[in-house]
Each structure stands twice: as structure tokens, then as C-alpha cells.
Amino acid sequence: MPDVQKAQALYDLVRKWFALMPTAICPLTFVIDAPFGRFSPSQDSIFLVDGIKSWIFMELIAPTTFLYTFLQSPLSPTAAGSAPPLTLTHPPTFLAALFLLHYLNRAIISPLRTPSRSKSHIMVPLSAVGFNVINGALLGAYLSSPTAQAFLAGGFERPQFWAGVVLWAVGLVGNIAHDEILLNIRRNAKAKGKARQITGAAKGDDDDDNGKSKKNKQEHYAIPHGLLYRFISYPNYFCEWMEWLGFAIAASPPPLITSLAAFLTTISPPWLFFFSEVLLMFPRAWKGHKWYHRRFPDYPKERKAVIPFIL
């Protein structure tokens, strides 16, 4: 019992601080560009790491810490050190499977299908590792806790549960579909680059002349079209928010917003994950939207940044 009490105290402390951190970081990211992707440093440095390998490493942390805490049930007075029922007929385990399915795509399938990815500054994967350790551990501890077991008892019979699951599924499919549009831009650019190299070699040209190599590094950026790209610049972000909003609706009650103290006391890790995603991703979507307009004079002016028709 003392170990469970210590685990509960640590869980509550980390959960409350984790709720405050994105709020503090969000304004900073409107000023400071996270140095990866289109905002990757243009100069080579010992602090730049491979974009695909670092992505796989940092994203695998979340399901790893999630699985560890979920299988240990650290907040359960009667089952600490043992796993919850590992069957999809158990609602918490069903939701755990949804979380792992998302990260199967995010951490393994998607990056391995990516033809190219800009290098990242080492601070990006290190920061992501820190976030994913905490987020994965909190979610795993919550879903294996008596609180989640009580809330999700009979969950399969509740419309709220299935509404959340459907929203999660729509978000996942949308996320993958819009990422595929971006991947096709990179695939086409890579194919054109190879064709130019072959043509240049036949003519005896040097691709490094006149700064062409630097241009080629950025060539996989183009105006995306199709699906929600008709309305917003970052539908992959919007769809990911849909995923975790649906997950939170299915997994736990929403937090109280009557006061900051009430919010910090009642917010659960699924809602915390959703709010963190919005706060940390919105500034990058906003700045990326502005970048598209600067980079492409013919960029559709009617597109919003990340929320259709609104923002």
C-alpha cells in the first residue's frame, strides 16, 4: 500500500505540472521556431541528426513507457505490479490498443515510408523524448488505474464511448490520408531529382554549381492539394487533434473549468494529452501557414491555418 500511495502522489504531482508546461511553452513557440522540418537549420552542424532515425527513436518512447506503466498498474491497490485484463473486451485495454495502433503508424510505418525528411536539431528529439516519457507513463498509469476502471465499466454500452472511438478513427484515417498527400509531394520531388542527376551526369554538369544542391534540399516543399487541404494548411494536425479529442471523450470525463485549481485537480491524462497537442502544435501550424504564403505567391488565400473556416 505505501508504494501505491507514493505512486499516486507522484502521478498527481507530474500530472499537474504537465498540465502547466504546455501553457508556458506555447507563447514561446510563436517566437522561436522548433528547428526541424521546414524550419530546420540551413547550416550543417554537429547538433543536426538524421530526421527519419531521430523521429523513429523519439516516437517509440511513448508506446514503450505507456506499455510499462499499463502492464504494471502502479495506481491499483489490489493489482499493483500486474497487468489489467489483456483482452479487447475490457474497455481500458481496448483504448490502450487504439493508443498503440496510432503509434505503430506514427513511430514505424509512416517514417519508414517517408522518402526524405530534413535533419533535426538534437534538441528536438531530446525534447520529444521528455514529453513522450511523461505522456506515455501518465496515460498507461491512468488506463490501468481504479479510476479508469470505474469510469469505463460498461463503456461499450455507452454512446459517449463509441462517439469518442468513431471520432478517434476518423481522425486517424484523416491523419494518414493527409500525410500521404505530403509524402507524394516528396516522392515526386525525389523522382525528379534523380532524373536531373542522370541527365546532368550525361551532360557532365555539376549539381553543386550555382547553389543548386541547396535548392534541391528544399525541393520537396510544394503546395498540397486535396481533401481538407482545400480549406486548411495543416489538416494532418487538425485530424490528430480529432483523434485525441475522441480518445479523451471515450476514456474519461472532461475536467472542471470553474477555476485553475479545479482544472488541475480533475484533468486526466487523456484530456491533458489533447490540450497539450493543441497548445504545442498550433503555433507551428500558424507559423507554417505564414511560411507557405511567403514561399508561394500563388498559395490559396482562402485557406485557413488549421481549423476549417475559423483559424
Secondary structure, DSSP 8 states (H G I E B T S, - for coil): -HHHHHHHHHHHHHHHHHHHHHHHHHHHHTTS--SSGGGS-SS--TTEE-HHHHHHHHHHHHHHHHHHHHHH-TT-TTTTTS----STTSHHHHHHHHHHHHHHIIIIIHHHH-S----EETHHHHHHHHHHHHHHHHHHHHHTSHHHHHHHTTGGG-HHHHHHHHHHHHHHHHHHHHHHHHHHHHHHHHHHHHHHHHHHHHHT--TTGGGHHHHHHTTT-----SGGGGTBS-HHHHHHHHHHHHHHHHHS-----SSHHHHHHH--HHHHHHHHHHHHHHHHHHHHHHHHHHH-TTS-TT-BSSSTTT-
